[in-house]
Amino acid sequence: MDADLLKKIFDTIEGYRDPIITLQTELTALPALGPTNEGEGEAAKAEYLKGWMEKEIGFDSIEDYNVPDERVPGGYRPNIVAIMKGKSDKRRIWVMGHLDIVPPGDLNLWDSDPYKVTEKDGKLYGRGVEDNQHGIVTPLFAVKALKELGVAPAYDVGIVLVADEETGSEYGIQHLLKEHDIFKKEDFILVPDSGSPDGSMIEVAEKSILWLKFETKGKQCHASTPAEGINAHRAAAHLITRLGRLYETFDQRNEVFEPPISTFEPTKKEANVPNINTIPGDDVFYLDSRILPEIPVNDVCDEIASIAGEVEKEFGVTITTSSPQREDAAPATPSDAPVVEALSASIKGVYNVESKAIGIGGGTVAAFFRRAGFHAVVWSRIDELAHQPNEYTVIDNMVGDTKVFAHLFMQE
């Protein structure tokens, strides 16, 4: 890679600090809440961005992939695909950001108006500035720098801005993958929607997610005469304890992940009886399991059913399980996939940081790409403030990540 040209590109990006802040400010003032979150969708934000992209960058093509949704005023959810032609069309380097945000939550927990960007100590505060506007502005300004200097990227560059990431992606990337032939197996796909403060984490894999609801039914009675009832709470407590055996049964380790084990944790507990002197006949609790991809989720379910059966037999209760969420792990992106190696080189070239391919316990939209057979990675240099009050992103990180994308776009 031409060092002098790269320096010129980086110097140009350094001059974008104020425009980056301005774009973040404008986007934050357009709260794109989906209808599930009692919002009007992403159309206003998408239209603003599309106009900005046409005026400030001038992509070779910008296409709309709107999805009908009668729940929002405009009747559709927007998806935008913009292309900048490169020296070769052998592959495209895709960067996918999402337009929607989550509600700010309790406003008393915010130090400022969540929809008005506040700059303090080198950070921008506001709802959406990190999740996911950081991942929108950085690749856009990388393309802008190349356009401004008249430099063609090594390969075609594609920017995908989607709706509905926060509430399932049915109207966003799932629709694009199912209904349109946009992506190819040889393409690089990056999703800057998670990351680490030093930029060293490249997410290549996710665990299976299994949430279970346990409903234990016994017989309610007065606490002074326990023999006349069946204590559902006691039985459920024993069940919670015995589910700890899952850690022993499924004790495989995979050092790609952090933590490198499957986790099985009881979490939410619903109220049973309102008073102390009543033995509950009903008890409800939940289990959150994050399971390594090599462990079949059905095997875990079978073991849980066996443990529940033991408790039913011993305590004379009936235990019913249901699953509020189950996501079997998508195939991992190999740690040595070309997209991982190329991104690692760009991270090293900008931040002088040795990156590491890892797996996470949470879920990202990269899983949709992986299930469709594409190698996708998740990366950005952020402090992970998504969904929190006083969400912020670091200005230096936005400028740095813009350089990383520009570096990546220039790799032959």
C-alpha positions as CSV (number, residue, x, y, z in Angstrom):
1,M,0.0,0.0,0.0
2,D,1.4,3.4,-1.0
3,A,2.5,5.0,2.3
4,D,2.3,8.6,1.0
5,L,-1.2,8.1,-0.4
6,L,-2.3,6.5,2.9
7,K,-0.9,9.5,4.8
8,K,-2.8,11.8,2.6
9,I,-6.0,9.9,3.2
10,F,-5.5,9.9,6.9
11,D,-4.7,13.6,7.0
12,T,-7.9,14.2,5.1
13,I,-9.9,12.2,7.7
14,E,-8.3,14.2,10.5
15,G,-9.9,17.2,8.9
16,Y,-13.4,15.6,9.3
17,R,-13.6,15.9,13.0
18,D,-16.1,18.8,12.9
19,P,-18.2,17.3,10.1
20,I,-18.4,14.0,11.9
21,I,-19.7,15.8,15.0
22,T,-22.2,17.7,12.9
23,L,-23.5,14.5,11.2
24,Q,-23.8,12.8,14.6
25,T,-25.7,15.8,15.9
26,E,-28.2,15.8,13.0
27,L,-28.8,12.0,13.2
28,T,-29.3,12.1,16.9
29,A,-32.0,14.7,16.5
30,L,-34.0,12.3,14.3
31,P,-34.9,9.5,16.7
32,A,-35.5,6.4,14.7
33,L,-37.6,4.3,17.0
34,G,-39.4,1.3,15.6
35,P,-43.1,0.7,16.1
36,T,-42.4,-2.0,18.7
37,N,-40.8,0.8,20.7
38,E,-43.7,3.1,20.1
39,G,-41.9,5.1,17.4
40,E,-42.6,6.1,13.8
41,G,-39.8,4.1,12.2
42,E,-36.6,5.1,10.5
43,A,-37.9,6.9,7.3
44,A,-36.9,10.5,8.4
45,K,-33.4,9.4,9.4
46,A,-33.0,7.4,6.2
47,E,-34.1,10.3,4.0
48,Y,-31.7,12.7,5.7
49,L,-28.8,10.3,5.3
50,K,-29.6,9.5,1.7
51,G,-29.6,13.2,0.9
52,W,-26.4,13.7,2.8
53,M,-24.7,10.8,1.0
54,E,-25.8,12.2,-2.4
55,K,-24.6,15.7,-1.6
56,E,-21.4,15.0,0.4
57,I,-20.1,11.8,-1.2
58,G,-21.7,11.0,-4.5
59,F,-21.9,7.2,-4.6
60,D,-21.9,5.4,-7.9
61,S,-25.3,4.1,-7.0
62,I,-27.8,4.3,-4.1
63,E,-30.8,2.0,-4.0
64,D,-33.8,1.8,-1.7
65,Y,-35.1,-1.5,-0.5
66,N,-38.2,-0.5,1.4
67,V,-40.3,-3.1,3.3
68,P,-44.0,-2.5,3.8
69,D,-45.1,-1.9,7.4
70,E,-48.5,-0.5,8.1
71,R,-47.6,0.3,11.7
72,V,-45.5,3.4,10.8
73,P,-46.8,6.6,9.2
74,G,-45.0,6.2,5.9
75,G,-46.1,2.6,5.6
76,Y,-42.6,1.2,5.1
77,R,-39.3,0.5,6.8
78,P,-36.3,1.8,4.8
79,N,-33.1,0.0,3.8
80,I,-30.4,1.7,1.8
81,V,-27.6,0.1,-0.3
82,A,-24.9,2.4,-1.6
83,I,-22.0,1.4,-3.9
84,M,-18.7,3.0,-4.7
85,K,-16.9,1.4,-7.6
86,G,-13.4,0.1,-7.0
87,K,-10.5,-1.0,-9.2
88,S,-11.9,-4.6,-9.1
89,D,-15.4,-6.0,-8.8
90,K,-14.0,-9.4,-7.8
91,R,-15.5,-8.8,-4.4
92,R,-17.3,-6.1,-2.4
93,I,-16.3,-4.8,1.0
94,W,-19.6,-4.3,2.8
95,V,-20.1,-2.3,6.0
96,M,-23.6,-2.6,7.5
97,G,-25.0,-0.2,10.1
98,H,-28.5,0.0,11.5
99,L,-30.7,3.1,11.5
100,D,-32.9,2.3,14.4
101,I,-32.2,3.1,18.1
102,V,-33.7,2.1,21.4
103,P,-35.7,4.4,23.7
104,P,-33.7,6.5,26.1
105,G,-35.4,5.0,29.1
106,D,-35.7,6.9,32.4
107,L,-34.8,10.5,31.5
108,N,-33.8,11.2,35.1
109,L,-30.8,9.0,34.6
110,W,-29.5,11.2,31.7
111,D,-27.3,14.3,32.4
112,S,-28.5,15.9,29.2
113,D,-31.3,15.7,26.5
114,P,-30.7,12.3,24.9
115,Y,-31.7,13.7,21.5
116,K,-29.4,16.6,21.6
117,V,-25.7,15.8,21.2
118,T,-23.5,17.1,24.1
119,E,-19.7,17.2,23.6
120,K,-17.7,16.8,26.8
121,D,-14.1,15.5,27.4
122,G,-13.6,14.3,23.9
123,K,-16.9,12.4,23.9
124,L,-20.3,12.9,22.2
125,Y,-23.3,12.0,24.4
126,G,-26.7,11.2,23.1
127,R,-29.0,8.3,22.3
128,G,-27.7,6.4,19.3
129,V,-24.3,8.1,19.0
130,E,-22.6,4.7,19.6
131,D,-25.4,2.3,18.8
132,N,-25.2,2.5,15.8
133,Q,-24.3,5.9,14.5
134,H,-20.7,5.3,15.2
135,G,-20.9,2.4,12.8
136,I,-22.7,4.6,10.2
137,V,-20.6,7.7,10.1
138,T,-17.2,6.0,10.2
139,P,-17.4,4.1,6.9
140,L,-19.3,7.0,5.3
141,F,-16.4,9.4,6.0
142,A,-13.9,6.8,4.9
143,V,-15.6,6.7,1.5
144,K,-15.9,10.5,1.5
145,A,-12.1,10.8,1.9
146,L,-11.4,8.5,-1.0
147,K,-13.9,10.4,-3.2
148,E,-12.6,13.7,-2.2
149,L,-9.0,12.7,-3.2
150,G,-10.1,10.9,-6.4
151,V,-8.8,7.6,-5.1
152,A,-10.5,4.4,-6.1
153,P,-10.7,1.6,-3.5
154,A,-9.1,-1.8,-4.3
155,Y,-12.6,-3.4,-4.6
156,D,-16.1,-2.1,-4.8
157,V,-17.3,-0.7,-1.4
158,G,-20.9,-1.2,-0.2
159,I,-22.6,0.7,2.6
160,V,-25.8,-1.0,3.9
161,L,-28.1,1.0,6.2
162,V,-30.9,-1.2,7.6
163,A,-34.0,-0.8,9.6
164,D,-35.3,-2.9,12.6
165,E,-32.1,-4.2,14.0
166,E,-33.2,-3.5,17.6
167,T,-36.4,-5.5,17.3
168,G,-35.6,-8.6,15.3
169,S,-34.4,-7.4,11.8
170,E,-37.5,-8.8,10.0
171,Y,-37.8,-5.5,8.1
172,G,-34.1,-5.1,7.7
173,I,-31.2,-7.4,7.0
174,Q,-33.3,-10.5,7.2
175,H,-35.4,-9.1,4.4
176,L,-32.4,-8.2,2.3
177,L,-30.9,-11.7,2.7
178,K,-34.1,-13.5,1.9
179,E,-35.5,-11.4,-0.9
180,H,-32.5,-9.9,-2.7
181,D,-29.3,-11.3,-4.2
182,I,-27.0,-8.6,-3.0
183,F,-24.1,-10.4,-1.3
184,K,-21.6,-12.9,-2.6
185,K,-19.6,-15.6,-0.8
186,E,-16.2,-13.9,-1.6
187,D,-17.3,-10.5,-0.2
188,F,-16.0,-9.0,3.0
189,I,-18.8,-8.2,5.4
190,L,-18.3,-6.0,8.5
191,V,-20.9,-5.1,11.1
192,P,-19.6,-2.3,13.4
193,D,-22.2,-2.8,16.1
194,S,-20.1,-4.1,18.9
195,G,-16.5,-3.9,19.9
196,S,-13.9,-3.1,22.6
197,P,-12.3,0.0,24.0
198,D,-8.9,-0.8,22.5
199,G,-10.3,-2.1,19.2
200,S,-8.6,-5.5,19.5
201,M,-11.7,-7.6,19.5
202,I,-12.9,-9.0,16.2
203,E,-16.1,-11.0,16.9
204,V,-16.3,-14.1,14.7
205,A,-18.7,-16.4,16.5
206,E,-21.7,-16.4,18.9
207,K,-23.0,-18.9,21.3
208,S,-26.5,-20.5,21.1
209,I,-29.0,-18.6,23.2
210,L,-31.6,-20.6,25.1
211,W,-34.1,-18.9,27.5
212,L,-36.4,-21.1,29.4
213,K,-39.4,-20.4,31.6
214,F,-40.1,-22.9,34.3
215,E,-43.7,-23.1,35.8
216,T,-43.9,-25.3,38.8
217,K,-47.4,-26.3,40.0
218,G,-48.0,-27.8,43.5
219,K,-50.9,-27.1,45.9
220,Q,-51.4,-23.9,47.9
221,C,-52.1,-24.2,51.6
222,H,-51.6,-22.4,54.9
223,A,-48.0,-22.3,56.0
224,S,-48.8,-23.8,59.4
225,T,-50.1,-27.0,57.8
226,P,-47.6,-27.8,55.1
227,A,-48.7,-31.4,54.8
228,E,-52.0,-30.3,53.3
229,G,-50.3,-28.7,50.3
230,I,-47.3,-29.1,48.0
231,N,-44.8,-26.3,48.1
232,A,-44.1,-25.3,44.5
233,H,-41.5,-22.8,45.7
234,R,-39.5,-25.4,47.5
235,A,-39.5,-27.7,44.5
236,A,-38.5,-24.9,42.2
237,A,-35.6,-24.0,44.5
238,H,-34.4,-27.6,44.3
239,L,-34.8,-27.4,40.5
240,I,-32.7,-24.3,40.3
241,T,-29.9,-25.9,42.4
242,R,-29.9,-29.1,40.4
243,L,-29.7,-27.2,37.1
244,G,-26.3,-26.2,38.2
245,R,-25.3,-29.7,37.2
246,L,-25.5,-28.5,33.6
247,Y,-22.1,-26.9,34.1
248,E,-20.6,-30.4,34.9
249,T,-22.5,-32.2,32.1
250,F,-21.6,-29.7,29.4
251,D,-18.1,-28.7,30.5
252,Q,-16.5,-28.3,27.1
253,R,-14.2,-25.3,26.6
254,N,-13.6,-23.2,23.5
255,E,-10.9,-20.6,24.0
256,V,-12.3,-18.5,21.1
257,F,-15.0,-17.4,23.4
258,E,-15.0,-15.2,26.5
259,P,-15.9,-16.8,28.8
260,P,-14.7,-20.1,27.1
261,I,-17.5,-22.2,28.6
262,S,-21.3,-22.5,28.3
263,T,-23.2,-20.7,31.0
264,F,-26.5,-21.7,32.6
265,E,-27.8,-19.1,35.0
266,P,-31.2,-18.7,36.8
267,T,-32.3,-15.1,36.4
268,K,-35.8,-13.7,36.6
269,K,-38.2,-14.8,39.4
270,E,-41.9,-14.0,39.3
271,A,-43.9,-13.3,42.4
272,N,-45.9,-16.2,43.8
273,V,-47.9,-15.5,46.9
274,P,-48.3,-12.0,48.4
275,N,-48.2,-13.0,52.1
276,I,-45.7,-14.8,54.3
277,N,-48.0,-17.4,55.8
278,T,-49.2,-19.1,52.6
279,I,-47.3,-21.9,50.9
280,P,-47.3,-21.2,47.2
281,G,-49.0,-23.6,44.8
282,D,-47.4,-22.0,41.7
283,D,-43.8,-20.8,41.2
284,V,-42.2,-19.3,38.0
285,F,-38.5,-18.7,37.3
286,Y,-36.3,-18.3,34.2
287,L,-33.0,-19.7,33.0
288,D,-30.6,-17.9,30.7
289,S,-28.2,-20.3,28.9
290,R,-25.4,-19.4,26.5
291,I,-24.2,-22.6,24.9
292,L,-21.0,-23.2,22.9
293,P,-21.8,-23.9,19.2
294,E,-20.3,-27.4,19.4
295,I,-23.0,-28.5,22.0
296,P,-26.3,-29.4,20.4
297,V,-29.1,-27.3,22.1
298,N,-31.4,-30.3,22.0
299,D,-29.0,-32.2,24.2
300,V,-29.2,-29.4,26.8
301,C,-33.0,-29.4,26.6
302,D,-33.0,-33.2,27.1
303,E,-30.8,-33.0,30.2
304,I,-33.0,-30.2,31.6
305,A,-36.1,-32.3,31.0
306,S,-34.4,-35.2,32.9
307,I,-33.5,-32.9,35.8
308,A,-37.1,-31.5,35.9
309,G,-38.5,-35.0,35.9
310,E,-36.4,-35.9,39.0
311,V,-37.9,-32.9,40.9
312,E,-41.4,-33.7,39.7
313,K,-41.1,-37.3,41.0
314,E,-39.5,-36.3,44.3
315,F,-41.8,-33.4,45.2
316,G,-45.1,-34.4,43.5
317,V,-45.2,-31.2,41.4
318,T,-45.8,-30.6,37.7
319,I,-43.1,-28.6,35.9
320,T,-43.8,-27.1,32.5
321,T,-41.1,-25.4,30.4
322,S,-41.4,-23.0,27.5
323,S,-38.8,-21.0,25.6
324,P,-39.2,-17.2,25.2
325,Q,-36.1,-17.3,23.0
326,R,-34.0,-19.9,21.3
327,E,-31.3,-19.0,18.8
328,D,-29.1,-21.9,17.7
329,A,-25.6,-20.7,17.0
330,A,-24.7,-19.8,13.5
331,P,-21.6,-21.3,11.9
332,A,-18.6,-19.3,13.0
333,T,-16.5,-17.2,10.7
334,P,-13.1,-18.9,10.6
335,S,-10.4,-17.0,12.6
336,D,-8.2,-17.1,9.5
337,A,-10.9,-16.0,7.0
338,P,-9.7,-13.4,4.5
339,V,-12.0,-10.7,6.0
340,V,-10.5,-11.3,9.5
341,E,-6.9,-11.1,8.2
342,A,-7.6,-8.0,6.2
343,L,-9.3,-6.2,9.1
344,S,-6.5,-7.3,11.5
345,A,-4.0,-5.7,9.2
346,S,-6.0,-2.4,9.1
347,I,-6.4,-2.3,12.9
348,K,-2.7,-2.9,13.2
349,G,-1.9,-0.2,10.6
350,V,-4.0,2.5,12.3
351,Y,-4.0,1.6,16.1
352,N,-0.9,-0.5,16.3
353,V,-3.0,-3.0,18.2
354,E,-2.8,-6.8,17.7
355,S,-6.3,-8.0,17.2
356,K,-7.9,-11.2,18.3
357,A,-10.8,-13.2,16.9
358,I,-13.2,-14.1,19.6
359,G,-16.7,-15.4,20.2
360,I,-19.3,-13.8,22.4
361,G,-22.3,-14.9,24.4
362,G,-24.6,-12.3,23.1
363,G,-26.3,-12.1,19.7
364,T,-25.6,-9.8,16.8
365,V,-27.1,-9.4,13.3
366,A,-23.9,-11.0,11.9
367,A,-25.5,-14.3,12.8
368,F,-28.0,-13.7,9.9
369,F,-25.1,-13.4,7.5
370,R,-23.4,-16.5,8.9
371,R,-26.5,-18.6,8.7
372,A,-26.8,-17.6,5.0
373,G,-23.3,-18.8,4.4
374,F,-21.4,-15.5,4.5
375,H,-18.2,-14.8,6.5
376,A,-19.1,-11.8,8.6
377,V,-17.2,-10.0,11.4
378,V,-18.3,-7.5,14.1
379,W,-15.8,-4.8,15.0
380,S,-15.4,-1.3,16.2
381,R,-13.5,0.7,18.8
382,I,-16.1,1.6,21.3
383,D,-16.7,1.6,25.1
384,E,-19.9,-0.5,24.7
385,L,-22.5,2.0,26.1
386,A,-25.3,0.6,24.0
387,H,-28.8,1.0,25.6
388,Q,-27.4,2.7,28.6
389,P,-28.3,6.2,29.9
390,N,-25.6,8.8,29.0
391,E,-24.6,6.8,26.0
392,Y,-21.5,8.2,24.4
393,T,-18.9,7.6,21.7
394,V,-15.3,8.9,21.7
395,I,-14.5,11.4,19.0
396,D,-10.9,10.0,18.6
397,N,-12.3,6.5,18.1
398,M,-14.7,7.7,15.4
399,V,-11.8,9.3,13.5
400,G,-9.6,6.3,14.1
401,D,-12.2,3.8,12.9
402,T,-12.8,6.0,9.8
403,K,-9.0,5.5,9.1
404,V,-9.4,1.7,9.7
405,F,-12.1,1.5,7.1
406,A,-10.2,3.6,4.6
407,H,-7.1,1.4,5.1
408,L,-9.3,-1.7,4.6
409,F,-10.8,-0.2,1.4
410,M,-7.4,0.4,0.0
411,Q,-6.0,-3.1,0.6
412,E,-5.3,-5.0,-2.6
